[in-house]
Amino acid sequence: MSVVNQMKLSVSAISGNESFVRSAAAAFCVSKNPSLETVNDIKTAVSEAATNVIVHAYDEPEKNFIYVEAELFDDYVCIIVKDDGRGIANLEEAMQPMYTSKPENERSGMGFTFMQTFMDELSVESEEGKGTTVKMKKYITKAEDL
Amino acid sequence: MTAYKEFSGGKLIFYITGEIDESNISLVREEFDNGLALLPNAVILDLRQMTFIDSTGIGMIISRYNKLKKIGVPLYARGLSAQTEKVFKTAGLLNIIGII
């Protein structure tokens, strides 16, 4: 199946951009008439990925970027959220439910769990000093199918 | 996003409207804790007008739930949207917070 649309977006890695990033990712799929649940699932998962970049990736997030790339197909969307920050030393540990490197900030440690639950496929690659790339795939349930 | 509270008869009702995420969670925390400082005997989260929450908001709620549990004060939530309910369910909150 061929790509019908593509998007690349780079914005400052600041928390004020979280809403923009998740809304942009969801809006990118609108031409495929997604159900409200699909839209909300995409928003939630992308918000988690963006939060990780903002909170964990950079020493100076305001001087660095969140990169979002998306490819839209007829019945699914692939969304990549990446950074070129410090990377994750122990990815297996980071992806454990309830694990957080910042418990003092009242973080739930549920970010990757939410991405896994709300999307259909998730893969994460990270290299120390180079950055982290989160790839997600979501099948689009059409609004009229409900 | 707005967060505000009502306190009467020992009961705290805490309202959150709009989208909560990393950009405004500290405001929500502060306002919630101002309410908890009134020493309520029950706390209700009114989420009818909350349009988005992710794990950042969940972390804030779980932390408050744990504090309240230690002092025997029940925490309830009402008015969950479909997205909020799915997020609560994924985080296991539906099993520990009373939904009214």
gemmi code that builds the backbone of each chain (N, CA, C; Angstrom):
import gemmi

chains = {
    "A": [
        ("MET", (0.851, -1.198, 0.000), (0.000, 0.000, 0.000), (0.885, 1.247, 0.000)),
        ("SER", (0.534, 2.232, -0.783), (1.436, 3.367, -0.920), (1.061, 4.508, 0.024)),
        ("VAL", (2.069, 5.289, 0.315), (1.876, 6.454, 1.186), (0.971, 7.458, 0.502)),
        ("VAL", (0.014, 8.009, 1.233), (-0.842, 9.036, 0.647), (-0.512, 10.440, 1.128)),
        ("ASN", (0.237, 10.519, 2.228), (0.607, 11.851, 2.713), (1.781, 11.713, 3.674)),
        ("GLN", (2.598, 12.759, 3.732), (3.754, 12.738, 4.625), (3.873, 14.056, 5.362)),
        ("MET", (4.457, 14.000, 6.570), (4.624, 15.209, 7.368), (5.965, 15.170, 8.076)),
        ("LYS", (6.623, 16.308, 8.142), (7.806, 16.455, 8.984), (7.664, 17.748, 9.760)),
        ("LEU", (7.924, 17.646, 11.061), (7.686, 18.783, 11.932), (8.829, 18.856, 12.944)),
        ("SER", (9.396, 20.042, 13.118), (10.412, 20.240, 14.154), (9.986, 21.415, 15.010)),
        ("VAL", (9.856, 21.195, 16.298), (9.493, 22.298, 17.191), (10.365, 22.245, 18.436)),
        ("SER", (10.498, 23.378, 19.095), (11.281, 23.457, 20.330), (10.769, 22.432, 21.336)),
        ("ALA", (11.706, 21.838, 22.069), (11.344, 20.775, 23.014), (10.861, 21.361, 24.335)),
        ("ILE", (9.848, 22.214, 24.245), (9.309, 22.855, 25.454), (7.892, 22.349, 25.696)),
        ("SER", (7.502, 22.348, 26.974), (6.219, 21.735, 27.331), (5.041, 22.444, 26.668)),
        ("GLY", (5.195, 23.743, 26.386), (4.128, 24.478, 25.717), (3.828, 23.955, 24.326)),
        ("ASN", (4.720, 23.137, 23.768), (4.487, 22.575, 22.430), (3.837, 21.199, 22.457)),
        ("GLU", (3.633, 20.641, 23.639), (3.040, 19.294, 23.710), (1.678, 19.243, 23.055)),
        ("SER", (0.853, 20.214, 23.394), (-0.506, 20.246, 22.847), (-0.476, 20.378, 21.322)),
        ("PHE", (0.422, 21.237, 20.832), (0.550, 21.430, 19.386), (0.980, 20.134, 18.688)),
        ("VAL", (1.975, 19.459, 19.260), (2.510, 18.249, 18.629), (1.451, 17.147, 18.564)),
        ("ARG", (0.756, 16.907, 19.676), (-0.243, 15.815, 19.655), (-1.432, 16.179, 18.758)),
        ("SER", (-1.818, 17.467, 18.760), (-2.938, 17.879, 17.912), (-2.557, 17.798, 16.437)),
        ("ALA", (-1.326, 18.177, 16.109), (-0.865, 18.123, 14.715), (-0.848, 16.683, 14.217)),
        ("ALA", (-0.361, 15.761, 15.065), (-0.305, 14.353, 14.661), (-1.708, 13.813, 14.414)),
        ("ALA", (-2.638, 14.170, 15.289), (-4.015, 13.694, 15.125), (-4.667, 14.346, 13.897)),
        ("ALA", (-4.444, 15.636, 13.724), (-5.053, 16.348, 12.598), (-4.536, 15.829, 11.257)),
        ("PHE", (-3.299, 15.345, 11.256), (-2.692, 14.810, 10.029), (-3.501, 13.630, 9.485)),
        ("CYS", (-4.204, 12.919, 10.359), (-4.962, 11.716, 9.965), (-6.414, 12.017, 9.590)),
        ("VAL", (-6.829, 13.245, 9.750), (-8.254, 13.569, 9.634), (-8.843, 13.234, 8.257)),
        ("SER", (-8.014, 13.327, 7.196), (-8.527, 13.037, 5.850), (-8.999, 11.589, 5.716)),
        ("LYS", (-8.567, 10.716, 6.628), (-8.991, 9.300, 6.599), (-10.208, 9.053, 7.487)),
        ("ASN", (-10.832, 10.125, 7.937), (-12.072, 10.037, 8.702), (-11.969, 9.099, 9.920)),
        ("PRO", (-10.973, 9.324, 10.766), (-10.800, 8.435, 11.922), (-11.904, 8.618, 12.962)),
        ("SER", (-12.168, 7.548, 13.713), (-13.114, 7.647, 14.827), (-12.512, 8.537, 15.909)),
        ("LEU", (-13.368, 9.031, 16.784), (-12.890, 9.867, 17.890), (-11.912, 9.085, 18.766)),
        ("GLU", (-12.181, 7.788, 18.947), (-11.280, 6.983, 19.769), (-9.889, 6.903, 19.138)),
        ("THR", (-9.841, 6.711, 17.811), (-8.547, 6.670, 17.124), (-7.805, 7.991, 17.285)),
        ("VAL", (-8.524, 9.089, 17.107), (-7.912, 10.420, 17.268), (-7.344, 10.573, 18.682)),
        ("ASN", (-8.136, 10.179, 19.672), (-7.688, 10.318, 21.062), (-6.516, 9.394, 21.382)),
        ("ASP", (-6.526, 8.183, 20.814), (-5.410, 7.251, 21.038), (-4.110, 7.843, 20.489)),
        ("ILE", (-4.183, 8.411, 19.293), (-2.997, 9.011, 18.669), (-2.511, 10.195, 19.511)),
        ("LYS", (-3.447, 11.050, 19.936), (-3.069, 12.207, 20.748), (-2.370, 11.775, 22.040)),
        ("THR", (-2.929, 10.747, 22.674), (-2.370, 10.306, 23.953), (-0.963, 9.735, 23.768)),
        ("ALA", (-0.799, 8.867, 22.771), (0.505, 8.229, 22.557), (1.558, 9.255, 22.149)),
        ("VAL", (1.205, 10.157, 21.253), (2.169, 11.170, 20.796), (2.520, 12.122, 21.936)),
        ("SER", (1.547, 12.415, 22.778), (1.803, 13.276, 23.930), (2.826, 12.636, 24.860)),
        ("GLU", (2.709, 11.310, 25.045), (3.672, 10.602, 25.900), (5.083, 10.677, 25.315)),
        ("ALA", (5.175, 10.440, 24.013), (6.493, 10.479, 23.362), (7.092, 11.881, 23.455)),
        ("ALA", (6.255, 12.895, 23.253), (6.733, 14.277, 23.324), (7.151, 14.632, 24.752)),
        ("THR", (6.381, 14.171, 25.734), (6.732, 14.429, 27.140), (8.107, 13.859, 27.453)),
        ("ASN", (8.374, 12.642, 26.968), (9.687, 12.033, 27.218), (10.811, 12.900, 26.672)),
        ("VAL", (10.616, 13.434, 25.469), (11.647, 14.290, 24.876), (11.847, 15.537, 25.741)),
        ("ILE", (10.740, 16.168, 26.099), (10.793, 17.436, 26.836), (11.420, 17.257, 28.223)),
        ("VAL", (11.047, 16.158, 28.899), (11.470, 15.969, 30.286), (12.859, 15.330, 30.383)),
        ("HIS", (13.146, 14.399, 29.464), (14.332, 13.571, 29.660), (15.479, 13.783, 28.663)),
        ("ALA", (15.183, 14.246, 27.438), (16.198, 14.130, 26.384), (17.343, 15.140, 26.501)),
        ("TYR", (17.003, 16.349, 26.923), (17.989, 17.436, 26.795), (18.294, 18.129, 28.119)),
        ("ASP", (19.537, 18.620, 28.226), (19.870, 19.498, 29.352), (19.226, 20.864, 29.171)),
        ("GLU", (19.171, 21.316, 27.926), (18.557, 22.617, 27.633), (17.472, 22.428, 26.575)),
        ("PRO", (16.307, 21.925, 27.008), (15.260, 21.599, 26.035), (14.839, 22.789, 25.166)),
        ("GLU", (14.874, 23.989, 25.743), (14.414, 25.169, 24.995), (15.318, 25.494, 23.806)),
        ("LYS", (16.531, 24.938, 23.817), (17.458, 25.191, 22.699), (17.499, 24.007, 21.740)),
        ("ASN", (16.667, 23.009, 21.990), (16.681, 21.789, 21.180), (15.283, 21.465, 20.647)),
        ("PHE", (15.188, 20.352, 19.901), (13.957, 20.101, 19.151), (13.328, 18.736, 19.417)),
        ("ILE", (12.019, 18.714, 19.265), (11.263, 17.463, 19.089), (11.057, 17.334, 17.580)),
        ("TYR", (11.367, 16.169, 17.025), (11.144, 15.934, 15.600), (10.006, 14.932, 15.442)),
        ("VAL", (9.025, 15.297, 14.647), (7.902, 14.394, 14.385), (7.839, 14.137, 12.887)),
        ("GLU", (7.776, 12.863, 12.527), (7.596, 12.503, 11.123), (6.416, 11.556, 11.046)),
        ("ALA", (5.589, 11.727, 10.029), (4.433, 10.836, 9.908), (4.188, 10.479, 8.455)),
        ("GLU", (3.743, 9.261, 8.273), (3.338, 8.798, 6.946), (1.932, 8.231, 7.064)),
        ("LEU", (1.074, 8.741, 6.213), (-0.326, 8.305, 6.244), (-0.609, 7.351, 5.087)),
        ("PHE", (-1.211, 6.226, 5.421), (-1.638, 5.243, 4.419), (-3.161, 5.178, 4.455)),
        ("ASP", (-3.743, 4.348, 3.608), (-5.200, 4.316, 3.558), (-5.835, 3.920, 4.885)),
        ("ASP", (-5.247, 2.934, 5.540), (-5.902, 2.485, 6.773), (-4.978, 2.475, 7.993)),
        ("TYR", (-3.818, 3.080, 7.878), (-2.983, 3.223, 9.078), (-2.049, 4.417, 8.940)),
        ("VAL", (-1.465, 4.776, 10.079), (-0.514, 5.893, 10.092), (0.728, 5.449, 10.858)),
        ("CYS", (1.899, 5.857, 10.359), (3.152, 5.624, 11.070), (3.662, 6.973, 11.575)),
        ("ILE", (3.939, 7.032, 12.844), (4.382, 8.291, 13.447), (5.711, 8.055, 14.166)),
        ("ILE", (6.671, 8.892, 13.863), (7.980, 8.833, 14.519), (8.148, 10.089, 15.356)),
        ("VAL", (8.523, 9.909, 16.617), (8.861, 11.039, 17.478), (10.304, 10.817, 17.909)),
        ("LYS", (11.177, 11.767, 17.588), (12.585, 11.536, 17.931), (13.277, 12.801, 18.440)),
        ("ASP", (14.432, 12.566, 19.022), (15.242, 13.677, 19.512), (16.701, 13.343, 19.240)),
        ("ASP", (17.576, 14.347, 19.369), (19.009, 14.060, 19.265), (19.689, 14.412, 20.587)),
        ("GLY", (19.036, 13.984, 21.658), (19.514, 14.279, 23.002), (20.398, 13.187, 23.579)),
        ("ARG", (20.295, 12.986, 24.895), (21.272, 12.143, 25.589), (21.063, 10.650, 25.371)),
        ("GLY", (19.891, 10.252, 24.944), (19.648, 8.826, 24.764), (19.313, 8.140, 26.071)),
        ("ILE", (18.876, 6.887, 25.963), (18.462, 6.124, 27.145), (19.483, 5.002, 27.354)),
        ("ALA", (20.133, 5.015, 28.527), (21.202, 4.047, 28.785), (20.660, 2.627, 28.865)),
        ("ASN", (19.549, 2.458, 29.581), (18.976, 1.126, 29.758), (17.527, 1.136, 29.281)),
        ("LEU", (17.353, 0.801, 28.022), (16.034, 0.918, 27.400), (15.030, -0.065, 28.008)),
        ("GLU", (15.524, -1.274, 28.295), (14.631, -2.296, 28.859), (14.040, -1.820, 30.192)),
        ("GLU", (14.910, -1.232, 31.009), (14.462, -0.705, 32.298), (13.486, 0.454, 32.099)),
        ("ALA", (13.822, 1.355, 31.171), (12.995, 2.547, 30.948), (11.588, 2.181, 30.487)),
        ("MET", (11.471, 1.044, 29.792), (10.164, 0.669, 29.243), (9.326, -0.164, 30.205)),
        ("GLN", (9.889, -0.511, 31.375), (9.108, -1.244, 32.369), (7.969, -0.369, 32.877)),
        ("PRO", (6.757, -0.931, 32.985), (5.666, -0.148, 33.571), (6.051, 0.325, 34.970)),
        ("MET", (5.723, 1.536, 35.288), (5.952, 2.181, 36.585), (7.404, 2.616, 36.803)),
        ("TYR", (8.322, 2.277, 35.878), (9.692, 2.759, 36.067), (9.777, 4.231, 35.697)),
        ("THR", (10.387, 5.022, 36.566), (10.703, 6.396, 36.195), (12.060, 6.771, 36.767)),
        ("SER", (12.814, 7.539, 35.988), (14.101, 8.019, 36.484), (13.914, 9.268, 37.337)),
        ("LYS", (12.669, 9.788, 37.362), (12.418, 11.016, 38.121), (11.210, 10.871, 39.042)),
        ("PRO", (11.271, 9.939, 40.008), (10.115, 9.747, 40.894), (9.812, 10.986, 41.731)),
        ("GLU", (10.836, 11.805, 41.968), (10.634, 13.006, 42.792), (9.705, 14.007, 42.106)),
        ("ASN", (9.529, 13.871, 40.811), (8.633, 14.771, 40.081), (7.217, 14.222, 39.981)),
        ("GLU", (6.914, 13.197, 40.788), (5.583, 12.576, 40.758), (5.256, 12.025, 39.385)),
        ("ARG", (6.256, 11.433, 38.727), (6.013, 10.836, 37.412), (5.493, 9.421, 37.597)),
        ("SER", (4.568, 9.020, 36.747), (3.927, 7.717, 36.930), (4.757, 6.577, 36.348)),
        ("GLY", (5.667, 6.879, 35.427), (6.423, 5.815, 34.776), (5.583, 5.007, 33.807)),
        ("MET", (4.483, 5.597, 33.349), (3.546, 4.865, 32.494), (3.635, 5.270, 31.021)),
        ("GLY", (4.576, 6.139, 30.685), (4.617, 6.696, 29.325), (4.700, 5.650, 28.229)),
        ("PHE", (5.690, 4.757, 28.313), (5.832, 3.738, 27.263), (4.658, 2.759, 27.288)),
        ("THR", (4.144, 2.485, 28.501), (2.975, 1.601, 28.608), (1.779, 2.199, 27.854)),
        ("PHE", (1.596, 3.507, 28.005), (0.500, 4.172, 27.294), (0.719, 4.091, 25.780)),
        ("MET", (1.954, 4.330, 25.333), (2.227, 4.256, 23.879), (1.907, 2.860, 23.360)),
        ("GLN", (2.317, 1.832, 24.130), (2.057, 0.449, 23.712), (0.566, 0.150, 23.680)),
        ("THR", (-0.147, 0.650, 24.671), (-1.571, 0.331, 24.791), (-2.414, 1.062, 23.745)),
        ("PHE", (-2.061, 2.304, 23.485), (-2.913, 3.141, 22.636), (-2.580, 3.009, 21.149)),
        ("MET", (-1.400, 2.467, 20.832), (-1.034, 2.275, 19.425), (-0.993, 0.778, 19.125)),
        ("ASP", (-0.888, 0.420, 17.839), (-0.875, -1.001, 17.481), (0.535, -1.575, 17.456)),
        ("GLU", (1.511, -0.754, 17.102), (2.903, -1.211, 17.125), (3.771, -0.103, 17.691)),
        ("LEU", (4.803, -0.516, 18.424), (5.736, 0.461, 19.000), (7.140, -0.109, 18.930)),
        ("SER", (8.078, 0.680, 18.456), (9.477, 0.274, 18.583), (10.297, 1.485, 19.018)),
        ("VAL", (11.295, 1.236, 19.838), (12.111, 2.318, 20.372), (13.577, 1.994, 20.147)),
        ("GLU", (14.293, 2.943, 19.590), (15.741, 2.796, 19.443), (16.391, 3.975, 20.141)),
        ("SER", (17.475, 3.693, 20.845), (18.144, 4.776, 21.538), (19.628, 4.507, 21.607)),
        ("GLU", (20.389, 5.564, 21.494), (21.841, 5.437, 21.601), (22.339, 6.563, 22.485)),
        ("GLU", (23.139, 6.206, 23.472), (23.628, 7.228, 24.402), (24.409, 8.307, 23.664)),
        ("GLY", (24.046, 9.536, 23.934), (24.724, 10.670, 23.314), (24.209, 11.017, 21.924)),
        ("LYS", (23.356, 10.150, 21.367), (22.865, 10.390, 19.998), (21.370, 10.725, 19.962)),
        ("GLY", (20.614, 10.117, 20.866), (19.195, 10.418, 20.875), (18.322, 9.182, 20.867)),
        ("THR", (17.018, 9.422, 20.848), (16.029, 8.351, 20.931), (15.007, 8.517, 19.812)),
        ("THR", (14.622, 7.378, 19.209), (13.618, 7.388, 18.158), (12.492, 6.428, 18.542)),
        ("VAL", (11.282, 6.953, 18.609), (10.098, 6.148, 18.909), (9.273, 6.032, 17.638)),
        ("LYS", (9.016, 4.808, 17.192), (8.197, 4.584, 15.997), (6.898, 3.920, 16.411)),
        ("MET", (5.800, 4.477, 15.941), (4.490, 3.946, 16.314), (3.624, 3.775, 15.077)),
        ("LYS", (2.808, 2.734, 15.099), (1.870, 2.494, 13.995), (0.468, 2.353, 14.564)),
        ("LYS", (-0.477, 2.976, 13.908), (-1.855, 2.897, 14.379), (-2.792, 2.641, 13.206)),
        ("TYR", (-3.572, 1.572, 13.311), (-4.621, 1.340, 12.308), (-5.759, 2.305, 12.570)),
        ("ILE", (-6.271, 2.877, 11.505), (-7.291, 3.909, 11.651), (-8.676, 3.287, 11.544)),
        ("THR", (-9.368, 3.283, 12.682), (-10.778, 2.884, 12.667), (-11.574, 4.063, 12.124)),
        ("LYS", (-12.328, 3.811, 11.064), (-13.062, 4.911, 10.432), (-14.298, 5.272, 11.248)),
        ("ALA", (-14.618, 6.541, 11.241), (-15.780, 6.995, 12.011), (-17.050, 6.298, 11.551)),
        ("GLU", (-17.180, 6.072, 10.215), (-18.437, 5.493, 9.724), (-18.543, 3.993, 9.989)),
        ("ASP", (-17.411, 3.363, 10.415), (-17.455, 1.931, 10.700), (-18.159, 1.629, 12.018)),
        ("LEU", (-18.326, 2.658, 12.822), (-18.858, 2.407, 14.172), (-20.380, 2.291, 14.149)),
    ],
    "B": [
        ("MET", (-6.755, 25.401, 30.127), (-6.913, 24.599, 31.339), (-7.241, 25.509, 32.516)),
        ("THR", (-8.196, 25.105, 33.327), (-8.395, 25.754, 34.612), (-8.556, 24.668, 35.672)),
        ("ALA", (-8.175, 24.993, 36.877), (-8.375, 24.085, 38.005), (-8.912, 24.919, 39.156)),
        ("TYR", (-10.035, 24.494, 39.721), (-10.598, 25.245, 40.841), (-11.330, 24.287, 41.777)),
        ("LYS", (-11.682, 24.789, 42.943), (-12.222, 23.886, 43.962), (-13.437, 24.477, 44.665)),
        ("GLU", (-14.207, 23.562, 45.234), (-15.311, 23.920, 46.124), (-15.098, 23.132, 47.410)),
        ("PHE", (-15.325, 23.782, 48.535), (-15.144, 23.080, 49.805), (-16.352, 23.357, 50.678)),
        ("SER", (-17.100, 22.310, 50.998), (-18.223, 22.511, 51.915), (-18.524, 21.203, 52.633)),
        ("GLY", (-18.887, 21.335, 53.889), (-19.228, 20.172, 54.706), (-18.096, 19.161, 54.785)),
        ("GLY", (-16.859, 19.636, 54.719), (-15.708, 18.735, 54.808), (-15.350, 18.048, 53.508)),
        ("LYS", (-16.158, 18.316, 52.469), (-15.934, 17.632, 51.187), (-15.283, 18.596, 50.188)),
        ("LEU", (-14.204, 18.134, 49.591), (-13.523, 18.946, 48.579), (-13.901, 18.444, 47.186)),
        ("ILE", (-14.431, 19.343, 46.372), (-14.653, 18.996, 44.957), (-13.633, 19.769, 44.141)),
        ("PHE", (-12.825, 19.030, 43.399), (-11.748, 19.653, 42.633), (-12.047, 19.505, 41.142)),
        ("TYR", (-12.198, 20.646, 40.481), (-12.571, 20.664, 39.069), (-11.346, 20.906, 38.186)),
        ("ILE", (-11.213, 20.113, 37.127), (-10.181, 20.377, 36.122), (-10.888, 20.529, 34.788)),
        ("THR", (-10.571, 21.593, 34.061), (-11.174, 21.769, 32.735), (-10.066, 21.868, 31.681)),
        ("GLY", (-10.414, 21.495, 30.455), (-9.455, 21.613, 29.351), (-8.437, 20.487, 29.357)),
        ("GLU", (-7.268, 20.759, 28.808), (-6.230, 19.744, 28.646), (-5.165, 19.901, 29.719)),
        ("ILE", (-4.824, 18.786, 30.409), (-3.682, 18.875, 31.324), (-2.528, 18.035, 30.794)),
        ("ASP", (-1.344, 18.628, 30.869), (-0.124, 17.935, 30.448), (1.069, 18.593, 31.140)),
        ("GLU", (2.250, 18.315, 30.660), (3.474, 18.811, 31.281), (3.494, 20.345, 31.391)),
        ("SER", (2.809, 21.011, 30.467), (2.890, 22.481, 30.423), (2.133, 23.143, 31.577)),
        ("ASN", (1.161, 22.448, 32.167), (0.369, 23.107, 33.205), (0.182, 22.261, 34.472)),
        ("ILE", (0.867, 21.121, 34.536), (0.628, 20.211, 35.663), (1.010, 20.840, 36.992)),
        ("SER", (2.013, 21.721, 37.003), (2.423, 22.312, 38.285), (1.313, 23.209, 38.848)),
        ("LEU", (0.544, 23.857, 37.959), (-0.586, 24.675, 38.424), (-1.675, 23.808, 39.032)),
        ("VAL", (-1.924, 22.656, 38.378), (-2.957, 21.735, 38.879), (-2.551, 21.204, 40.257)),
        ("ARG", (-1.281, 20.781, 40.367), (-0.753, 20.279, 41.637), (-0.924, 21.299, 42.754)),
        ("GLU", (-0.538, 22.534, 42.459), (-0.570, 23.585, 43.467), (-2.000, 23.834, 43.948)),
        ("GLU", (-2.917, 23.923, 42.995), (-4.316, 24.201, 43.343), (-4.929, 23.035, 44.107)),
        ("PHE", (-4.597, 21.814, 43.681), (-5.095, 20.613, 44.352), (-4.580, 20.591, 45.794)),
        ("ASP", (-3.295, 20.870, 45.969), (-2.712, 20.834, 47.307), (-3.256, 21.940, 48.200)),
        ("ASN", (-3.604, 23.090, 47.613), (-4.286, 24.136, 48.387), (-5.605, 23.605, 48.941)),
        ("GLY", (-6.278, 22.809, 48.130), (-7.542, 22.205, 48.575), (-7.316, 21.177, 49.662)),
        ("LEU", (-6.277, 20.360, 49.496), (-6.005, 19.313, 50.487), (-5.578, 19.910, 51.834)),
        ("ALA", (-5.010, 21.123, 51.774), (-4.602, 21.800, 53.007), (-5.812, 22.165, 53.872)),
        ("LEU", (-7.000, 22.145, 53.282), (-8.229, 22.423, 54.036), (-8.678, 21.197, 54.846)),
        ("LEU", (-7.916, 20.107, 54.728), (-8.176, 18.865, 55.467), (-9.580, 18.299, 55.219)),
        ("PRO", (-9.908, 18.020, 53.975), (-11.219, 17.447, 53.663), (-11.335, 16.017, 54.201)),
        ("ASN", (-12.589, 15.571, 54.396), (-12.783, 14.170, 54.778), (-13.148, 13.297, 53.578)),
        ("ALA", (-13.333, 13.936, 52.421), (-13.528, 13.206, 51.159), (-13.157, 14.150, 50.018)),
        ("VAL", (-12.627, 13.573, 48.939), (-12.215, 14.393, 47.793), (-12.856, 13.827, 46.522)),
        ("ILE", (-13.478, 14.729, 45.762), (-14.078, 14.330, 44.479), (-13.378, 15.091, 43.361)),
        ("LEU", (-12.863, 14.347, 42.401), (-12.299, 14.964, 41.195), (-13.428, 15.072, 40.182)),
        ("ASP", (-13.783, 16.292, 39.808), (-14.832, 16.477, 38.811), (-14.161, 16.741, 37.463)),
        ("LEU", (-14.265, 15.762, 36.562), (-13.505, 15.808, 35.305), (-14.407, 15.966, 34.088)),
        ("ARG", (-15.643, 16.432, 34.321), (-16.595, 16.527, 33.206), (-16.090, 17.396, 32.062)),
        ("GLN", (-15.327, 18.417, 32.435), (-14.860, 19.340, 31.388), (-13.372, 19.195, 31.088)),
        ("MET", (-12.774, 18.097, 31.567), (-11.374, 17.859, 31.235), (-11.319, 17.132, 29.887)),
        ("THR", (-10.612, 17.699, 28.929), (-10.652, 17.157, 27.563), (-9.419, 16.322, 27.205)),
        ("PHE", (-8.383, 16.343, 28.069), (-7.207, 15.527, 27.768), (-6.382, 15.316, 29.028)),
        ("ILE", (-5.901, 14.069, 29.188), (-4.955, 13.764, 30.269), (-3.999, 12.694, 29.755)),
        ("ASP", (-2.730, 12.756, 30.192), (-1.800, 11.668, 29.856), (-1.091, 11.234, 31.136)),
        ("SER", (0.019, 10.516, 31.018), (0.629, 9.922, 32.212), (1.152, 10.971, 33.182)),
        ("THR", (1.395, 12.185, 32.690), (1.827, 13.252, 33.590), (0.723, 13.565, 34.604)),
        ("GLY", (-0.502, 13.680, 34.122), (-1.642, 13.909, 35.020), (-1.907, 12.725, 35.915)),
        ("ILE", (-1.717, 11.523, 35.367), (-1.917, 10.305, 36.150), (-0.935, 10.260, 37.329)),
        ("GLY", (0.320, 10.647, 37.076), (1.316, 10.678, 38.142), (0.893, 11.603, 39.273)),
        ("MET", (0.327, 12.754, 38.894), (-0.146, 13.719, 39.886), (-1.283, 13.114, 40.720)),
        ("ILE", (-2.217, 12.426, 40.067), (-3.373, 11.863, 40.781), (-2.945, 10.703, 41.689)),
        ("ILE", (-2.076, 9.826, 41.167), (-1.635, 8.677, 41.980), (-0.905, 9.156, 43.234)),
        ("SER", (-0.086, 10.190, 43.062), (0.641, 10.732, 44.209), (-0.326, 11.255, 45.279)),
        ("ARG", (-1.370, 11.983, 44.837), (-2.362, 12.505, 45.788), (-3.172, 11.364, 46.402)),
        ("TYR", (-3.513, 10.373, 45.590), (-4.258, 9.209, 46.090), (-3.477, 8.526, 47.224)),
        ("ASN", (-2.174, 8.334, 47.011), (-1.354, 7.666, 48.031), (-1.306, 8.462, 49.328)),
        ("LYS", (-1.197, 9.795, 49.198), (-1.179, 10.640, 50.397), (-2.513, 10.549, 51.145)),
        ("LEU", (-3.607, 10.607, 50.382), (-4.938, 10.581, 51.001), (-5.214, 9.230, 51.653)),
        ("LYS", (-4.740, 8.170, 51.000), (-4.982, 6.822, 51.536), (-4.341, 6.665, 52.920)),
        ("LYS", (-3.140, 7.245, 53.051), (-2.423, 7.148, 54.327), (-3.202, 7.780, 55.477)),
        ("ILE", (-3.988, 8.812, 55.167), (-4.740, 9.480, 56.237), (-6.224, 9.101, 56.199)),
        ("GLY", (-6.542, 8.081, 55.399), (-7.895, 7.526, 55.410), (-8.954, 8.385, 54.746)),
        ("VAL", (-8.536, 9.247, 53.811), (-9.502, 10.098, 53.112), (-9.789, 9.515, 51.722)),
        ("PRO", (-11.045, 9.192, 51.419), (-11.345, 8.598, 50.111), (-11.268, 9.605, 48.967)),
        ("LEU", (-10.844, 9.107, 47.810), (-10.772, 9.919, 46.592), (-11.715, 9.318, 45.550)),
        ("TYR", (-12.585, 10.158, 45.016), (-13.519, 9.725, 43.980), (-13.292, 10.546, 42.713)),
        ("ALA", (-13.767, 10.014, 41.583), (-13.722, 10.791, 40.334), (-15.070, 10.670, 39.651)),
        ("ARG", (-15.462, 11.736, 38.948), (-16.721, 11.683, 38.209), (-16.586, 12.436, 36.886)),
        ("GLY", (-17.436, 12.049, 35.937), (-17.476, 12.759, 34.672), (-16.329, 12.410, 33.741)),
        ("LEU", (-15.912, 11.120, 33.736), (-14.796, 10.718, 32.880), (-15.217, 10.631, 31.408)),
        ("SER", (-14.468, 11.292, 30.540), (-14.680, 11.135, 29.097), (-14.148, 9.766, 28.685)),
        ("ALA", (-14.421, 9.354, 27.458), (-13.927, 8.055, 26.975), (-12.400, 8.006, 27.033)),
        ("GLN", (-11.747, 9.112, 26.618), (-10.272, 9.136, 26.641), (-9.757, 9.051, 28.077)),
        ("THR", (-10.369, 9.802, 28.967), (-9.939, 9.779, 30.367), (-10.122, 8.387, 30.962)),
        ("GLU", (-11.261, 7.756, 30.650), (-11.531, 6.429, 31.200), (-10.488, 5.416, 30.715)),
        ("LYS", (-10.120, 5.514, 29.434), (-9.126, 4.582, 28.888), (-7.756, 4.799, 29.546)),
        ("VAL", (-7.406, 6.062, 29.764), (-6.138, 6.383, 30.427), (-6.153, 5.887, 31.881)),
        ("PHE", (-7.249, 6.130, 32.583), (-7.386, 5.658, 33.972), (-7.290, 4.138, 34.026)),
        ("LYS", (-7.970, 3.490, 33.082), (-7.995, 2.029, 33.069), (-6.592, 1.471, 32.829)),
        ("THR", (-5.891, 2.042, 31.855), (-4.538, 1.592, 31.527), (-3.605, 1.743, 32.723)),
        ("ALA", (-3.806, 2.813, 33.486), (-2.941, 3.078, 34.649), (-3.387, 2.300, 35.880)),
        ("GLY", (-4.499, 1.560, 35.768), (-4.998, 0.796, 36.920), (-5.766, 1.635, 37.922)),
        ("LEU", (-6.079, 2.890, 37.556), (-6.760, 3.783, 38.502), (-8.214, 3.412, 38.732)),
        ("LEU", (-8.836, 2.754, 37.744), (-10.255, 2.417, 37.895), (-10.456, 1.422, 39.037)),
        ("ASN", (-9.370, 0.695, 39.375), (-9.481, -0.290, 40.456), (-9.288, 0.322, 41.838)),
        ("ILE", (-8.710, 1.520, 41.903), (-8.398, 2.060, 43.233), (-9.166, 3.351, 43.555)),
        ("ILE", (-9.647, 4.036, 42.534), (-10.408, 5.260, 42.783), (-11.890, 4.976, 42.523)),
        ("GLY", (-12.732, 5.403, 43.426), (-14.162, 5.202, 43.231), (-14.684, 6.109, 42.128)),
        ("ILE", (-15.356, 5.518, 41.138), (-15.950, 6.326, 40.059), (-17.420, 6.533, 40.403)),
        ("ILE", (-17.806, 7.787, 40.518), (-19.194, 8.061, 40.928), (-19.952, 8.807, 39.846)),
    ],
}
model = gemmi.Model(1)
for chain_id, residues in chains.items():
    chain = gemmi.Chain(chain_id)
    for i, (resn, *xyz) in enumerate(residues, 1):
        res = gemmi.Residue()
        res.name, res.seqid = resn, gemmi.SeqId(i, " ")
        for name, pos in zip(("N", "CA", "C"), xyz):
            atom = gemmi.Atom()
            atom.name, atom.element = name, gemmi.Element(name[0])
            atom.pos, atom.b_iso = gemmi.Position(*pos), 0.0
            res.add_atom(atom)
        chain.add_residue(res)
    model.add_chain(chain)
structure = gemmi.Structure()
structure.add_model(model)
structure.setup_entities()
